[in-house]
Amino acid sequence: MNMSIEKFGGIINNITASNYLTFTYEEIPIEWRGHNKAQHVSVECVDHMVAKVLVDNDSSLNVMPKATLDKLFFDTSYMRPRSMVVRAFDGSWCDVRGEIDLQIQIGPCTLQITF
């Protein structure tokens, strides 16, 4: 699915205003209406582009796979311990390695997100 920069800019403004990624009916092209596919975007995090970021406004936490985190080359001293177990998409259970606040840039907007 391709979208113009101008249309995507309007969507980014919605994120800034509400901390949710939403679309108005008019913003969704006719061929996309009624689909239930996941929304993926590319973001910049710690000066690296991260492709295929899944946006899920209904999720109770933001998850970053360790493999992605390892590629960002950041100071691990900012990681806070967190004792939590989460269920993965396949139904298995995973231990959380910790919690960290990272700046994410989506288009012209920079957001502080806790992972």
Secondary structure, 3 states (H helix, E strand, C coil): CCCCHHHHHHHHHHHHHHCCCCCCHHHCCHHHCCCCCCEEEEEEECCEEEEEEEECCCCCCCCCCHHHHHHCCCCHHHCECCCCEEECCCCCEEECCCECEEEEEECCEEEEEEC
